[in-house]
Amino acid sequence: MAQRIKDMEMPLVIVTDKFSHWAFPYTDYVFEAHSAVKTYWDSTAAINVVLNLMIDAIAVKLGPKAL
């Protein structure tokens, strides 16, 4: 899908952890969040923060149209 979006010259935003580097050939808009923490299982908290901040920025930009 990423290749098709690139071929169509559409903007593509990828949010991933720091261990996945596959997105860079497809877009300049790659947000890498740290998921490695000192627990048994990695945490997706940082990825959720990045996504929440992006959604908030879009809502602020749209203003009342976001509702």
PDB file of N, H, CA, C and O in Angstrom:
ATOM      1  N   MET A   1       0.817  -1.169   0.000  1.00  0.00           N
ATOM      2  CA  MET A   1       0.000   0.000   0.000  1.00  0.00           C
ATOM      3  C   MET A   1       0.877   1.255   0.000  1.00  0.00           C
ATOM      4  O   MET A   1       0.583   2.222  -0.702  1.00  0.00           O
ATOM      5  N   ALA A   2       1.947   1.236   0.784  1.00  0.00           N
ATOM      6  H   ALA A   2       2.186   0.450   1.354  1.00  0.00           H
ATOM      7  CA  ALA A   2       2.830   2.399   0.837  1.00  0.00           C
ATOM      8  C   ALA A   2       3.425   2.701  -0.533  1.00  0.00           C
ATOM      9  O   ALA A   2       3.538   3.865  -0.916  1.00  0.00           O
ATOM     10  N   GLN A   3       3.803   1.674  -1.264  1.00  0.00           N
ATOM     11  H   GLN A   3       3.712   0.729  -0.953  1.00  0.00           H
ATOM     12  CA  GLN A   3       4.356   1.886  -2.603  1.00  0.00           C
ATOM     13  C   GLN A   3       3.313   2.498  -3.530  1.00  0.00           C
ATOM     14  O   GLN A   3       3.626   3.389  -4.320  1.00  0.00           O
ATOM     15  N   ARG A   4       2.096   2.030  -3.436  1.00  0.00           N
ATOM     16  H   ARG A   4       1.841   1.307  -2.794  1.00  0.00           H
ATOM     17  CA  ARG A   4       1.032   2.587  -4.292  1.00  0.00           C
ATOM     18  C   ARG A   4       0.775   4.059  -3.969  1.00  0.00           C
ATOM     19  O   ARG A   4       0.597   4.872  -4.875  1.00  0.00           O
ATOM     20  N   ILE A   5       0.755   4.399  -2.688  1.00  0.00           N
ATOM     21  H   ILE A   5       0.899   3.738  -1.952  1.00  0.00           H
ATOM     22  CA  ILE A   5       0.561   5.792  -2.281  1.00  0.00           C
ATOM     23  C   ILE A   5       1.706   6.650  -2.801  1.00  0.00           C
ATOM     24  O   ILE A   5       1.480   7.761  -3.280  1.00  0.00           O
ATOM     25  N   LYS A   6       2.929   6.146  -2.713  1.00  0.00           N
ATOM     26  H   LYS A   6       3.112   5.243  -2.324  1.00  0.00           H
ATOM     27  CA  LYS A   6       4.084   6.880  -3.237  1.00  0.00           C
ATOM     28  C   LYS A   6       3.956   7.065  -4.743  1.00  0.00           C
ATOM     29  O   LYS A   6       4.222   8.149  -5.261  1.00  0.00           O
ATOM     30  N   ASP A   7       3.549   6.013  -5.447  1.00  0.00           N
ATOM     31  H   ASP A   7       3.333   5.132  -5.026  1.00  0.00           H
ATOM     32  CA  ASP A   7       3.378   6.098  -6.899  1.00  0.00           C
ATOM     33  C   ASP A   7       2.326   7.135  -7.284  1.00  0.00           C
ATOM     34  O   ASP A   7       2.434   7.775  -8.330  1.00  0.00           O
ATOM     35  N   MET A   8       1.312   7.298  -6.443  1.00  0.00           N
ATOM     36  H   MET A   8       1.224   6.778  -5.594  1.00  0.00           H
ATOM     37  CA  MET A   8       0.248   8.272  -6.699  1.00  0.00           C
ATOM     38  C   MET A   8       0.647   9.683  -6.258  1.00  0.00           C
ATOM     39  O   MET A   8      -0.114  10.635  -6.430  1.00  0.00           O
ATOM     40  N   GLU A   9       1.855   9.803  -5.686  1.00  0.00           N
ATOM     41  H   GLU A   9       2.473   9.030  -5.547  1.00  0.00           H
ATOM     42  CA  GLU A   9       2.394  11.073  -5.192  1.00  0.00           C
ATOM     43  C   GLU A   9       1.488  11.716  -4.150  1.00  0.00           C
ATOM     44  O   GLU A   9       1.331  12.936  -4.106  1.00  0.00           O
ATOM     45  N   MET A  10       0.898  10.873  -3.316  1.00  0.00           N
ATOM     46  H   MET A  10       1.025   9.882  -3.351  1.00  0.00           H
ATOM     47  CA  MET A  10       0.082  11.350  -2.200  1.00  0.00           C
ATOM     48  C   MET A  10       0.951  11.413  -0.949  1.00  0.00           C
ATOM     49  O   MET A  10       1.854  10.591  -0.788  1.00  0.00           O
ATOM     50  N   PRO A  11       0.695  12.374  -0.060  1.00  0.00           N
ATOM     51  CA  PRO A  11       1.468  12.419   1.180  1.00  0.00           C
ATOM     52  C   PRO A  11       1.144  11.209   2.059  1.00  0.00           C
ATOM     53  O   PRO A  11      -0.006  10.777   2.147  1.00  0.00           O
ATOM     54  N   LEU A  12       2.163  10.682   2.694  1.00  0.00           N
ATOM     55  H   LEU A  12       3.097  11.033   2.623  1.00  0.00           H
ATOM     56  CA  LEU A  12       2.015   9.514   3.558  1.00  0.00           C
ATOM     57  C   LEU A  12       2.742   9.784   4.864  1.00  0.00           C
ATOM     58  O   LEU A  12       3.909  10.177   4.862  1.00  0.00           O
ATOM     59  N   VAL A  13       2.057   9.574   5.974  1.00  0.00           N
ATOM     60  H   VAL A  13       1.110   9.254   5.975  1.00  0.00           H
ATOM     61  CA  VAL A  13       2.642   9.732   7.302  1.00  0.00           C
ATOM     62  C   VAL A  13       2.676   8.358   7.960  1.00  0.00           C
ATOM     63  O   VAL A  13       1.664   7.659   8.011  1.00  0.00           O
ATOM     64  N   ILE A  14       3.836   7.982   8.457  1.00  0.00           N
ATOM     65  H   ILE A  14       4.658   8.550   8.415  1.00  0.00           H
ATOM     66  CA  ILE A  14       4.011   6.699   9.139  1.00  0.00           C
ATOM     67  C   ILE A  14       4.459   6.972  10.571  1.00  0.00           C
ATOM     68  O   ILE A  14       5.402   7.731  10.796  1.00  0.00           O
ATOM     69  N   VAL A  15       3.784   6.356  11.536  1.00  0.00           N
ATOM     70  H   VAL A  15       3.019   5.739  11.353  1.00  0.00           H
ATOM     71  CA  VAL A  15       4.193   6.403  12.939  1.00  0.00           C
ATOM     72  C   VAL A  15       4.590   4.985  13.323  1.00  0.00           C
ATOM     73  O   VAL A  15       3.804   4.048  13.182  1.00  0.00           O
ATOM     74  N   THR A  16       5.813   4.839  13.806  1.00  0.00           N
ATOM     75  H   THR A  16       6.451   5.600  13.920  1.00  0.00           H
ATOM     76  CA  THR A  16       6.334   3.505  14.100  1.00  0.00           C
ATOM     77  C   THR A  16       7.280   3.580  15.292  1.00  0.00           C
ATOM     78  O   THR A  16       7.522   4.656  15.839  1.00  0.00           O
ATOM     79  N   ASP A  17       7.806   2.441  15.683  1.00  0.00           N
ATOM     80  H   ASP A  17       7.609   1.567  15.238  1.00  0.00           H
ATOM     81  CA  ASP A  17       8.817   2.460  16.734  1.00  0.00           C
ATOM     82  C   ASP A  17      10.201   2.583  16.103  1.00  0.00           C
ATOM     83  O   ASP A  17      10.344   2.540  14.881  1.00  0.00           O
ATOM     84  N   LYS A  18      11.204   2.734  16.939  1.00  0.00           N
ATOM     85  H   LYS A  18      11.088   2.769  17.932  1.00  0.00           H
ATOM     86  CA  LYS A  18      12.548   2.993  16.413  1.00  0.00           C
ATOM     87  C   LYS A  18      13.199   1.768  15.785  1.00  0.00           C
ATOM     88  O   LYS A  18      14.290   1.872  15.224  1.00  0.00           O
ATOM     89  N   PHE A  19      12.554   0.619  15.868  1.00  0.00           N
ATOM     90  H   PHE A  19      11.668   0.535  16.324  1.00  0.00           H
ATOM     91  CA  PHE A  19      13.124  -0.599  15.306  1.00  0.00           C
ATOM     92  C   PHE A  19      12.642  -0.883  13.887  1.00  0.00           C
ATOM     93  O   PHE A  19      13.199  -1.749  13.211  1.00  0.00           O
ATOM     94  N   SER A  20      11.635  -0.180  13.432  1.00  0.00           N
ATOM     95  H   SER A  20      11.182   0.523  13.980  1.00  0.00           H
ATOM     96  CA  SER A  20      11.077  -0.397  12.090  1.00  0.00           C
ATOM     97  C   SER A  20      11.540   0.721  11.170  1.00  0.00           C
ATOM     98  O   SER A  20      11.139   1.874  11.332  1.00  0.00           O
ATOM     99  N   HIS A  21      12.373   0.383  10.217  1.00  0.00           N
ATOM    100  H   HIS A  21      12.698  -0.553  10.085  1.00  0.00           H
ATOM    101  CA  HIS A  21      12.928   1.391   9.314  1.00  0.00           C
ATOM    102  C   HIS A  21      12.411   1.249   7.889  1.00  0.00           C
ATOM    103  O   HIS A  21      12.949   1.874   6.975  1.00  0.00           O
ATOM    104  N   TRP A  22      11.392   0.448   7.686  1.00  0.00           N
ATOM    105  H   TRP A  22      10.955  -0.060   8.428  1.00  0.00           H
ATOM    106  CA  TRP A  22      10.885   0.163   6.347  1.00  0.00           C
ATOM    107  C   TRP A  22      10.232   1.368   5.685  1.00  0.00           C
ATOM    108  O   TRP A  22      10.152   1.410   4.457  1.00  0.00           O
ATOM    109  N   ALA A  23       9.765   2.343   6.448  1.00  0.00           N
ATOM    110  H   ALA A  23       9.831   2.308   7.445  1.00  0.00           H
ATOM    111  CA  ALA A  23       8.956   3.435   5.898  1.00  0.00           C
ATOM    112  C   ALA A  23       9.768   4.488   5.144  1.00  0.00           C
ATOM    113  O   ALA A  23       9.218   5.184   4.290  1.00  0.00           O
ATOM    114  N   PHE A  24      11.032   4.617   5.433  1.00  0.00           N
ATOM    115  H   PHE A  24      11.478   4.051   6.127  1.00  0.00           H
ATOM    116  CA  PHE A  24      11.828   5.709   4.865  1.00  0.00           C
ATOM    117  C   PHE A  24      11.900   5.735   3.339  1.00  0.00           C
ATOM    118  O   PHE A  24      11.952   6.830   2.777  1.00  0.00           O
ATOM    119  N   PRO A  25      11.907   4.618   2.639  1.00  0.00           N
ATOM    120  CA  PRO A  25      11.902   4.696   1.171  1.00  0.00           C
ATOM    121  C   PRO A  25      10.590   5.233   0.589  1.00  0.00           C
ATOM    122  O   PRO A  25      10.543   5.620  -0.578  1.00  0.00           O
ATOM    123  N   TYR A  26       9.533   5.257   1.396  1.00  0.00           N
ATOM    124  H   TYR A  26       9.572   4.943   2.345  1.00  0.00           H
ATOM    125  CA  TYR A  26       8.219   5.641   0.894  1.00  0.00           C
ATOM    126  C   TYR A  26       7.809   7.068   1.223  1.00  0.00           C
ATOM    127  O   TYR A  26       6.981   7.647   0.521  1.00  0.00           O
ATOM    128  N   THR A  27       8.371   7.641   2.273  1.00  0.00           N
ATOM    129  H   THR A  27       9.044   7.171   2.844  1.00  0.00           H
ATOM    130  CA  THR A  27       7.941   8.969   2.697  1.00  0.00           C
ATOM    131  C   THR A  27       9.009   9.650   3.549  1.00  0.00           C
ATOM    132  O   THR A  27       9.828   8.992   4.191  1.00  0.00           O
ATOM    133  N   ASP A  28       8.980  10.968   3.540  1.00  0.00           N
ATOM    134  H   ASP A  28       8.315  11.502   3.018  1.00  0.00           H
ATOM    135  CA  ASP A  28       9.837  11.745   4.437  1.00  0.00           C
ATOM    136  C   ASP A  28       9.161  11.959   5.782  1.00  0.00           C
ATOM    137  O   ASP A  28       9.798  12.414   6.732  1.00  0.00           O
ATOM    138  N   TYR A  29       7.883  11.636   5.870  1.00  0.00           N
ATOM    139  H   TYR A  29       7.365  11.266   5.099  1.00  0.00           H
ATOM    140  CA  TYR A  29       7.090  11.887   7.074  1.00  0.00           C
ATOM    141  C   TYR A  29       7.015  10.635   7.940  1.00  0.00           C
ATOM    142  O   TYR A  29       5.975   9.981   8.021  1.00  0.00           O
ATOM    143  N   VAL A  30       8.123  10.316   8.579  1.00  0.00           N
ATOM    144  H   VAL A  30       8.968  10.847   8.513  1.00  0.00           H
ATOM    145  CA  VAL A  30       8.196   9.151   9.455  1.00  0.00           C
ATOM    146  C   VAL A  30       8.454   9.644  10.873  1.00  0.00           C
ATOM    147  O   VAL A  30       9.422  10.360  11.127  1.00  0.00           O
ATOM    148  N   PHE A  31       7.584   9.255  11.785  1.00  0.00           N
ATOM    149  H   PHE A  31       6.798   8.673  11.578  1.00  0.00           H
ATOM    150  CA  PHE A  31       7.740   9.596  13.192  1.00  0.00           C
ATOM    151  C   PHE A  31       8.097   8.315  13.938  1.00  0.00           C
ATOM    152  O   PHE A  31       7.299   7.381  14.012  1.00  0.00           O
ATOM    153  N   GLU A  32       9.298   8.287  14.482  1.00  0.00           N
ATOM    154  H   GLU A  32       9.947   9.046  14.421  1.00  0.00           H
ATOM    155  CA  GLU A  32       9.749   7.123  15.246  1.00  0.00           C
ATOM    156  C   GLU A  32       9.639   7.426  16.733  1.00  0.00           C
ATOM    157  O   GLU A  32      10.173   8.424  17.216  1.00  0.00           O
ATOM    158  N   ALA A  33       8.946   6.561  17.445  1.00  0.00           N
ATOM    159  H   ALA A  33       8.512   5.750  17.052  1.00  0.00           H
ATOM    160  CA  ALA A  33       8.803   6.716  18.889  1.00  0.00           C
ATOM    161  C   ALA A  33       9.526   5.558  19.575  1.00  0.00           C
ATOM    162  O   ALA A  33       9.580   4.449  19.045  1.00  0.00           O
ATOM    163  N   HIS A  34      10.066   5.820  20.729  1.00  0.00           N
ATOM    164  H   HIS A  34      10.022   6.722  21.160  1.00  0.00           H
ATOM    165  CA  HIS A  34      10.761   4.778  21.485  1.00  0.00           C
ATOM    166  C   HIS A  34       9.733   3.873  22.155  1.00  0.00           C
ATOM    167  O   HIS A  34       8.809   4.347  22.814  1.00  0.00           O
ATOM    168  N   SER A  35       9.902   2.590  21.983  1.00  0.00           N
ATOM    169  H   SER A  35      10.653   2.205  21.447  1.00  0.00           H
ATOM    170  CA  SER A  35       8.983   1.633  22.605  1.00  0.00           C
ATOM    171  C   SER A  35       9.690   0.727  23.612  1.00  0.00           C
ATOM    172  O   SER A  35       9.040  -0.008  24.355  1.00  0.00           O
ATOM    173  N   ALA A  36      11.006   0.783  23.634  1.00  0.00           N
ATOM    174  H   ALA A  36      11.534   1.381  23.031  1.00  0.00           H
ATOM    175  CA  ALA A  36      11.766  -0.059  24.560  1.00  0.00           C
ATOM    176  C   ALA A  36      11.807   0.593  25.937  1.00  0.00           C
ATOM    177  O   ALA A  36      12.292   1.713  26.100  1.00  0.00           O
ATOM    178  N   VAL A  37      11.302  -0.114  26.898  1.00  0.00           N
ATOM    179  H   VAL A  37      10.908  -1.024  26.766  1.00  0.00           H
ATOM    180  CA  VAL A  37      11.327   0.343  28.288  1.00  0.00           C
ATOM    181  C   VAL A  37      11.873  -0.796  29.143  1.00  0.00           C
ATOM    182  O   VAL A  37      12.040  -1.916  28.661  1.00  0.00           O
ATOM    183  N   LYS A  38      12.142  -0.514  30.377  1.00  0.00           N
ATOM    184  H   LYS A  38      12.007   0.397  30.768  1.00  0.00           H
ATOM    185  CA  LYS A  38      12.744  -1.532  31.249  1.00  0.00           C
ATOM    186  C   LYS A  38      11.671  -2.417  31.887  1.00  0.00           C
ATOM    187  O   LYS A  38      11.630  -2.597  33.105  1.00  0.00           O
ATOM    188  N   THR A  39      10.818  -2.957  31.042  1.00  0.00           N
ATOM    189  H   THR A  39      10.852  -2.811  30.053  1.00  0.00           H
ATOM    190  CA  THR A  39       9.821  -3.924  31.497  1.00  0.00           C
ATOM    191  C   THR A  39       9.914  -5.146  30.594  1.00  0.00           C
ATOM    192  O   THR A  39      10.636  -5.140  29.597  1.00  0.00           O
ATOM    193  N   TYR A  40       9.186  -6.182  30.946  1.00  0.00           N
ATOM    194  H   TYR A  40       8.599  -6.187  31.756  1.00  0.00           H
ATOM    195  CA  TYR A  40       9.227  -7.413  30.153  1.00  0.00           C
ATOM    196  C   TYR A  40       8.741  -7.160  28.730  1.00  0.00           C
ATOM    197  O   TYR A  40       9.333  -7.656  27.772  1.00  0.00           O
ATOM    198  N   TRP A  41       7.681  -6.402  28.594  1.00  0.00           N
ATOM    199  H   TRP A  41       7.201  -5.999  29.373  1.00  0.00           H
ATOM    200  CA  TRP A  41       7.060  -6.159  27.290  1.00  0.00           C
ATOM    201  C   TRP A  41       7.284  -4.708  26.887  1.00  0.00           C
ATOM    202  O   TRP A  41       7.199  -3.817  27.732  1.00  0.00           O
ATOM    203  N   ASP A  42       7.566  -4.458  25.629  1.00  0.00           N
ATOM    204  H   ASP A  42       7.635  -5.182  24.942  1.00  0.00           H
ATOM    205  CA  ASP A  42       7.723  -3.079  25.160  1.00  0.00           C
ATOM    206  C   ASP A  42       6.413  -2.312  25.318  1.00  0.00           C
ATOM    207  O   ASP A  42       5.340  -2.913  25.373  1.00  0.00           O
ATOM    208  N   SER A  43       6.501  -1.017  25.389  1.00  0.00           N
ATOM    209  H   SER A  43       7.373  -0.529  25.344  1.00  0.00           H
ATOM    210  CA  SER A  43       5.336  -0.164  25.607  1.00  0.00           C
ATOM    211  C   SER A  43       5.006   0.628  24.351  1.00  0.00           C
ATOM    212  O   SER A  43       5.901   1.108  23.655  1.00  0.00           O
ATOM    213  N   THR A  44       3.729   0.757  24.070  1.00  0.00           N
ATOM    214  H   THR A  44       3.002   0.366  24.636  1.00  0.00           H
ATOM    215  CA  THR A  44       3.281   1.582  22.944  1.00  0.00           C
ATOM    216  C   THR A  44       2.904   2.989  23.395  1.00  0.00           C
ATOM    217  O   THR A  44       2.341   3.754  22.612  1.00  0.00           O
ATOM    218  N   ALA A  45       3.201   3.339  24.634  1.00  0.00           N
ATOM    219  H   ALA A  45       3.658   2.718  25.270  1.00  0.00           H
ATOM    220  CA  ALA A  45       2.806   4.641  25.173  1.00  0.00           C
ATOM    221  C   ALA A  45       3.375   5.794  24.345  1.00  0.00           C
ATOM    222  O   ALA A  45       2.654   6.752  24.064  1.00  0.00           O
ATOM    223  N   ALA A  46       4.632   5.729  23.953  1.00  0.00           N
ATOM    224  H   ALA A  46       5.218   4.951  24.182  1.00  0.00           H
ATOM    225  CA  ALA A  46       5.240   6.826  23.187  1.00  0.00           C
ATOM    226  C   ALA A  46       4.577   6.975  21.819  1.00  0.00           C
ATOM    227  O   ALA A  46       4.396   8.093  21.338  1.00  0.00           O
ATOM    228  N   ILE A  47       4.216   5.865  21.195  1.00  0.00           N
ATOM    229  H   ILE A  47       4.362   4.956  21.586  1.00  0.00           H
ATOM    230  CA  ILE A  47       3.524   5.930  19.908  1.00  0.00           C
ATOM    231  C   ILE A  47       2.158   6.580  20.092  1.00  0.00           C
ATOM    232  O   ILE A  47       1.737   7.384  19.260  1.00  0.00           O
ATOM    233  N   ASN A  48       1.467   6.239  21.173  1.00  0.00           N
ATOM    234  H   ASN A  48       1.809   5.586  21.848  1.00  0.00           H
ATOM    235  CA  ASN A  48       0.172   6.856  21.456  1.00  0.00           C
ATOM    236  C   ASN A  48       0.304   8.354  21.685  1.00  0.00           C
ATOM    237  O   ASN A  48      -0.557   9.122  21.256  1.00  0.00           O
ATOM    238  N   VAL A  49       1.359   8.776  22.351  1.00  0.00           N
ATOM    239  H   VAL A  49       2.059   8.152  22.700  1.00  0.00           H
ATOM    240  CA  VAL A  49       1.584  10.207  22.572  1.00  0.00           C
ATOM    241  C   VAL A  49       1.785  10.924  21.238  1.00  0.00           C
ATOM    242  O   VAL A  49       1.198  11.983  21.012  1.00  0.00           O
ATOM    243  N   VAL A  50       2.603  10.362  20.359  1.00  0.00           N
ATOM    244  H   VAL A  50       3.079   9.503  20.543  1.00  0.00           H
ATOM    245  CA  VAL A  50       2.829  10.969  19.040  1.00  0.00           C
ATOM    246  C   VAL A  50       1.513  11.093  18.282  1.00  0.00           C
ATOM    247  O   VAL A  50       1.223  12.145  17.712  1.00  0.00           O
ATOM    248  N   LEU A  51       0.722  10.035  18.271  1.00  0.00           N
ATOM    249  H   LEU A  51       0.958   9.181  18.734  1.00  0.00           H
ATOM    250  CA  LEU A  51      -0.562  10.073  17.564  1.00  0.00           C
ATOM    251  C   LEU A  51      -1.516  11.089  18.184  1.00  0.00           C
ATOM    252  O   LEU A  51      -2.194  11.818  17.460  1.00  0.00           O
ATOM    253  N   ASN A  52      -1.577  11.149  19.520  1.00  0.00           N
ATOM    254  H   ASN A  52      -1.026  10.557  20.108  1.00  0.00           H
ATOM    255  CA  ASN A  52      -2.445  12.123  20.184  1.00  0.00           C
ATOM    256  C   ASN A  52      -2.025  13.551  19.874  1.00  0.00           C
ATOM    257  O   ASN A  52      -2.880  14.407  19.646  1.00  0.00           O
ATOM    258  N   LEU A  53      -0.729  13.823  19.862  1.00  0.00           N
ATOM    259  H   LEU A  53      -0.035  13.127  20.047  1.00  0.00           H
ATOM    260  CA  LEU A  53      -0.254  15.167  19.535  1.00  0.00           C
ATOM    261  C   LEU A  53      -0.562  15.530  18.086  1.00  0.00           C
ATOM    262  O   LEU A  53      -0.894  16.679  17.793  1.00  0.00           O
ATOM    263  N   MET A  54      -0.456  14.571  17.185  1.00  0.00           N
ATOM    264  H   MET A  54      -0.187  13.638  17.422  1.00  0.00           H
ATOM    265  CA  MET A  54      -0.784  14.835  15.781  1.00  0.00           C
ATOM    266  C   MET A  54      -2.270  15.138  15.623  1.00  0.00           C
ATOM    267  O   MET A  54      -2.644  16.074  14.917  1.00  0.00           O
ATOM    268  N   ILE A  55      -3.115  14.349  16.276  1.00  0.00           N
ATOM    269  H   ILE A  55      -2.812  13.588  16.849  1.00  0.00           H
ATOM    270  CA  ILE A  55      -4.558  14.581  16.204  1.00  0.00           C
ATOM    271  C   ILE A  55      -4.907  15.939  16.787  1.00  0.00           C
ATOM    272  O   ILE A  55      -5.728  16.662  16.222  1.00  0.00           O
ATOM    273  N   ASP A  56      -4.294  16.294  17.909  1.00  0.00           N
ATOM    274  H   ASP A  56      -3.627  15.707  18.367  1.00  0.00           H
ATOM    275  CA  ASP A  56      -4.548  17.597  18.519  1.00  0.00           C
ATOM    276  C   ASP A  56      -4.123  18.729  17.595  1.00  0.00           C
ATOM    277  O   ASP A  56      -4.848  19.714  17.451  1.00  0.00           O
ATOM    278  N   ALA A  57      -2.962  18.604  16.971  1.00  0.00           N
ATOM    279  H   ALA A  57      -2.373  17.804  17.089  1.00  0.00           H
ATOM    280  CA  ALA A  57      -2.484  19.651  16.061  1.00  0.00           C
ATOM    281  C   ALA A  57      -3.426  19.820  14.875  1.00  0.00           C
ATOM    282  O   ALA A  57      -3.674  20.942  14.434  1.00  0.00           O
ATOM    283  N   ILE A  58      -3.946  18.725  14.362  1.00  0.00           N
ATOM    284  H   ILE A  58      -3.744  17.813  14.720  1.00  0.00           H
ATOM    285  CA  ILE A  58      -4.893  18.805  13.245  1.00  0.00           C
ATOM    286  C   ILE A  58      -6.182  19.468  13.698  1.00  0.00           C
ATOM    287  O   ILE A  58      -6.728  20.311  12.987  1.00  0.00           O
ATOM    288  N   ALA A  59      -6.676  19.094  14.877  1.00  0.00           N
ATOM    289  H   ALA A  59      -6.232  18.409  15.454  1.00  0.00           H
ATOM    290  CA  ALA A  59      -7.909  19.691  15.393  1.00  0.00           C
ATOM    291  C   ALA A  59      -7.743  21.184  15.634  1.00  0.00           C
ATOM    292  O   ALA A  59      -8.650  21.964  15.341  1.00  0.00           O
ATOM    293  N   VAL A  60      -6.594  21.588  16.165  1.00  0.00           N
ATOM    294  H   VAL A  60      -5.858  20.955  16.403  1.00  0.00           H
ATOM    295  CA  VAL A  60      -6.332  23.019  16.383  1.00  0.00           C
ATOM    296  C   VAL A  60      -6.291  23.749  15.047  1.00  0.00           C
ATOM    297  O   VAL A  60      -6.849  24.838  14.915  1.00  0.00           O
ATOM    298  N   LYS A  61      -5.641  23.160  14.069  1.00  0.00           N
ATOM    299  H   LYS A  61      -5.187  22.276  14.176  1.00  0.00           H
ATOM    300  CA  LYS A  61      -5.538  23.778  12.738  1.00  0.00           C
ATOM    301  C   LYS A  61      -6.917  23.926  12.092  1.00  0.00           C
ATOM    302  O   LYS A  61      -7.202  24.948  11.467  1.00  0.00           O
ATOM    303  N   LEU A  62      -7.770  22.915  12.239  1.00  0.00           N
ATOM    304  H   LEU A  62      -7.539  22.085  12.746  1.00  0.00           H
ATOM    305  CA  LEU A  62      -9.107  22.963  11.644  1.00  0.00           C
ATOM    306  C   LEU A  62     -10.058  23.877  12.406  1.00  0.00           C
ATOM    307  O   LEU A  62     -11.019  24.396  11.837  1.00  0.00           O
ATOM    308  N   GLY A  63      -9.791  24.072  13.693  1.00  0.00           N
ATOM    309  H   GLY A  63      -9.011  23.650  14.155  1.00  0.00           H
ATOM    310  CA  GLY A  63     -10.655  24.922  14.504  1.00  0.00           C
ATOM    311  C   GLY A  63     -12.051  24.319  14.620  1.00  0.00           C
ATOM    312  O   GLY A  63     -12.186  23.108  14.793  1.00  0.00           O
ATOM    313  N   PRO A  64     -13.092  25.151  14.527  1.00  0.00           N
ATOM    314  CA  PRO A  64     -14.467  24.657  14.682  1.00  0.00           C
ATOM    315  C   PRO A  64     -14.859  23.593  13.652  1.00  0.00           C
ATOM    316  O   PRO A  64     -15.775  22.808  13.897  1.00  0.00           O
ATOM    317  N   LYS A  65     -14.182  23.561  12.515  1.00  0.00           N
ATOM    318  H   LYS A  65     -13.438  24.199  12.316  1.00  0.00           H
ATOM    319  CA  LYS A  65     -14.496  22.547  11.501  1.00  0.00           C
ATOM    320  C   LYS A  65     -14.138  21.141  11.981  1.00  0.00           C
ATOM    321  O   LYS A  65     -14.608  20.158  11.409  1.00  0.00           O
ATOM    322  N   ALA A  66     -13.311  21.032  13.026  1.00  0.00           N
ATOM    323  H   ALA A  66     -12.929  21.830  13.491  1.00  0.00           H
ATOM    324  CA  ALA A  66     -12.903  19.725  13.529  1.00  0.00           C
ATOM    325  C   ALA A  66     -14.047  19.012  14.241  1.00  0.00           C
ATOM    326  O   ALA A  66     -14.026  17.791  14.396  1.00  0.00           O
ATOM    327  N   LEU A  67     -15.031  19.769  14.667  1.00  0.00           N
ATOM    328  H   LEU A  67     -15.048  20.760  14.541  1.00  0.00           H
ATOM    329  CA  LEU A  67     -16.164  19.153  15.360  1.00  0.00           C
ATOM    330  C   LEU A  67     -17.069  18.624  14.328  1.00  0.00           C
ATOM    331  O   LEU A  67     -18.109  18.052  14.653  1.00  0.00           O
TER     332      LEU A  67
END
